[in-house]
């Protein structure tokens, strides 16, 4: 990959602060795999129930 392309990609990235403001759901993936999976299932259920 050329350096200019990488720089362009990096500049177009949003900060975590902005991403969190825009997100409908935030799942902490640093927790255990089982916890994350259950949280994802609950989130999907919430979306389906809307």
Secondary structure, 3 states (H helix, E strand, C coil): CCHHHHHHHHHHCCCHHHHHHHCCCCCCCCCCHHHHHHHHHHHHHHHHHC
